[in-house]
Amino acid sequence: MPRSAYGLGVFELDPAVTGGPRLRGMAGSMYGSHLVVVGTPDGEQTIAVHTNTEAKGWELVFRAVEAQFGVPPVEGL
């Protein structure tokens, strides 16, 4: 995932990309399925996106995160 840190199966979006909020999550994909969960560290806000297609990019995830958390759109998507 671009513009993120990753370790132990969890990623953290760069606050420079989110406009300030610290967001953490996890993602996984296998044949015919893709799941991403993103939330605030305190658990007050969380969003899960599950599709019945394999990951072909991060556009859907970034648009969902933008809608839920009000982060600015990511350049290049």
PEZINOR-V185863 format. One line per field, one symbol per residue. ss: DSSP state (H for helix, E for strand, C for the rest). burial: b if it has 16 or more other ideal C-beta (glycine too) atoms within 10 Angstrom, else e. Layout:
ss=???
burial=???
//
This chain:
ss=CCCEEEECCEEEECHHHHCCCCEEEEEEEECCEEEEEEEECCCCCEEEEEECCCCCCCHHHHHHHHHHHCCCCCCCC
burial=eeeeeeeeeebbbeeebbeeeebbbebeeeeeebebebbeeeeeeebebeeeeebeebebbbeebbeebebeebeee
//
